[in-house]
Amino acid sequence: MDIQAIRQDFPILKRQINNYPLIYFDNAATTQKPKQVIDAISDFYEQHNGNAHRAVHTLSLEATDLYEKSREKIAKFINAKEPAELVFVRGTTEAINLVAYSWGLNNLEKEDEVLVSLMEHHSNIVPWEITSKIKGFKIKYAKVNSDGTLDYNDFESKITSKTKIACLSHVSNVTGVINDVQRLTKVAHDHGALMLVDGAQSVPHMEVDVQEIDTDFLAFSGHKMLGPTGIGGLYGKRELLEKMPPFQGGGEMIKEVVFTQSQGCDIQWNELPWKFEAGTPNMEGAVGLAEAVKYLAALGMEQVLCHEKELTNYAVGRLRECSKVTMYGPTDLSKKCGIISFSIKDLSSHDTALICDNYGIMIRSGYHCAQPLHQYVLKLQSSDRASFYIYNTKEEVDRLVEVLKEI
Amino acid sequence: MATIEDYVARVEGTCGAEKDVIVFFKYEKKDEAIANILKKAQIKNKIAGIIFELAFKDTSFRLYTSGKAIFRSIKNKQELNNLLKDLLL
């Protein structure tokens, strides 16, 4: 990949922060947007804006066409069998909530179990905790080793005949650990359980093939993969989505609402995927995400992952030169991708992040929405995180190391 | 008469077990805010040329030349407001 050419596509990378060139290392939180995505969104509003699926006029038809073609492209990107298996949502959080509320509330009973891991982002814990309070099912937490890797034996042993769904991050947003979700999906299926994969940190960075993994659900966010905020995807197998009731009610998700004086309203749900897309959809978001997918596909997801791994290996090597730096995560770098969590001796994570910010380097500090992993497994109050993407360079890593060495 | 709001853009609780509070000063007033604070607080240490470790009354905090300050062990909003009032005004 020609990184310098890629960088030219990202207008924000020309910015200076505190009189230093911007170095953006917070890609696990959100990514920057290439001109192509920004232009696609502008073009939608300048040329094609109408309400999709609502009217017979030209703009509504154009908006519908762009919205549904976007779905086709994104569904193909994750190798869904058909576009109808891709529901547009606001992001990973809404996708998991959709499953927890629509599938969970209708399929989980008191004696059932849901399995999650201790490395999950809060978005893959809290929806299950909320729905468990409503339905009374039990949530089991699979252990994570002290190096941040999943305890596979524990995860597998906790899948029993009582387990109805297992939920796991494909890639940890704290350590960058890559989980073998294909292996665990098979174990879940062998026990009659479903599998939900949180793909927020994997879909943007590697080839994710839902048919190969055989997962039942996959959740991901557009803004973490060059796309706009407020758009993401929930992949679900057709036979499951068909049986699930709508998550929200409103326009678009119904076929008809027939009112009679004696019976009140008789409502028929729309077909997939619109049954789950109540209200006017995020059309420009879908268009922007489709353009992002086109951009990534042109680079090749193998190349994307290769670049990030190379950068991670380089960064880990350079950060080891800093005596005050402690890194968290596996020492076997083949098990992880472009996320490095670390701390600096005698400094809070926020101090470190603010020092970096002073030099134009954006890193994340805090729990990264994974408090159980920080407190229970890694025994940390918080950590700093540098996360890489296609436009980051070794020179930028060198600059981070320079700043950290100065502290 | 000047108020805290003249100087402070935003106050946020940090993410993490530390429960620190970050005060973001308004960009156009940050230099004035920093100067006011440095006049009143005691400088304990200066780190990397950009962080002042300061003490004021019974509170220790860090001030960044980029216009932010981290306060630790702040009990409530009123306590922070009183501190900022004394430091800034």
Interface residues (C-beta under 8 A of the other chain):
Chain A: N18 S348 S349 H350 D351 L354 I355 D357 N358 S365 G366 Y367 H368 C369 H374 Q375 L380 Q381 S382 E406 I407
Chain B: T14 C15 G16 A17 E18 D20 I22 I47 A48 I50 I51 R62 Y64 T65 S66 K68 I70
